[in-house]
């Protein structure tokens, strides 16, 4: 699939998914796209856990019964960053930006391969859910789950939501 087609088709899919497993080769390609994302000072700080074990998936699914995509996804990808990131440039770290860039690359790869996903981030921040997921994934104390991506074949067709017109969001040379 052409990159621009993937960008136009990518959407947050929260619907039901097929039970068909996602081949590890495809999961590796998806995470490989995340690994190829840019990172501040090329620090490459984001780590990934590919989850395709049914018993572990069931434990994760039990934490979010309202999200159909997470409930039925035959695979998930956890994006891992440091709880206390190292300052790598003028007192700043870029782990959130690095993780976000990796996530967008993976979402585009997911779309290009014919799968669907939804970026789960805010849900992790509430009720110590990130800590619960971290415990299930056996993360060391200095790491945290920043983003979780359920991955699978969608049962329904959804389209990307309408975006505001280009002309209302873009100017040339100066803000106006």
Residue pairs with C-beta under 8 A, 6 or more apart in sequence:
1 9
1 111
1 112
3 108
3 112
6 108
6 109
6 111
6 112
7 108
8 160
9 111
9 160
10 107
10 108
10 110
10 111
10 160
11 116
11 158
11 159
11 160
11 161
12 117
12 118
12 119
13 69
13 116
13 117
13 118
13 154
13 158
14 67
14 68
14 69
14 118
15 68
15 69
15 116
15 154
15 155
15 156
15 158
16 68
16 69
16 72
16 154
16 155
16 156
17 68
17 69
17 72
17 73
17 74
17 116
17 150
17 152
17 153
17 154
17 155
18 72
18 74
18 152
18 153
18 154
18 155
19 72
19 74
20 74
20 152
20 153
21 52
21 74
21 75
22 52
22 74
22 75
22 115
22 151
22 152
22 153
24 50
24 52
26 113
26 115
27 50
27 52
27 75
27 77
27 151
28 50
29 109
29 113
30 77
30 106
30 109
30 110
30 113
30 115
30 151
31 48
31 50
31 77
31 106
32 109
33 105
33 106
33 108
33 109
34 46
34 48
34 77
34 79
34 102
34 103
34 105
34 106
34 109
35 44
35 48
35 102
36 105
37 46
37 98
37 101
37 102
37 104
37 105
38 98
38 101
39 45
39 46
39 94
39 97
39 98
39 101
39 102
40 88
40 89
40 92
40 93
40 94
40 97
40 98
41 88
41 89
41 94
43 86
43 88
43 94
43 98
44 98
45 81
45 82
45 85
45 93
45 94
45 95
45 98
45 99
46 79
46 80
46 81
46 95
46 98
46 99
46 102
46 146
47 79
47 80
47 81
47 143
48 77
48 78
48 79
48 80
48 102
49 77
49 78
49 80
49 137
50 75
50 76
50 77
51 57
51 60
51 75
51 76
51 77
51 78
51 137
52 74
52 75
56 136
57 73
57 74
57 75
57 76
59 136
60 70
60 76
60 133
60 136
60 148
61 70
61 71
61 73
63 129
63 132
63 133
64 70
64 71
64 120
64 123
64 129
65 71
67 118
67 120
67 123
67 150
69 116
69 117
69 118
69 150
69 152
70 76
70 118
70 120
70 148
70 150
72 152
73 117
73 150
73 151
73 152
74 151
74 152
75 150
75 151
75 152
76 148
76 149
76 150
76 151
77 106
77 148
77 149
77 151
78 133
78 137
78 145
78 147
78 148
78 149
79 99
79 102
79 103
79 145
79 146
79 147
79 148
79 149
80 139
80 143
80 144
80 145
80 146
81 95
81 96
81 98
81 99
81 143
81 144
81 146
82 95
82 142
82 143
82 144
83 141
83 142
83 143
83 144
84 142
85 93
85 94
85 95
86 93
87 93
88 94
95 146
96 146
99 146
99 147
100 147
103 119
103 147
103 149
106 117
106 149
107 117
107 119
107 149
110 116
110 117
110 149
110 151
114 153
115 151
115 152
115 153
115 154
116 151
116 152
116 153
116 154
116 158
117 149
117 150
117 151
117 152
118 149
118 150
119 147
119 149
120 147
120 148
120 149
120 150
121 146
121 147
121 148
123 129
124 130
124 133
124 145
124 146
124 147
124 148
130 144
130 145
130 146
131 144
133 145
133 148
134 143
134 144
134 145
137 145
139 145
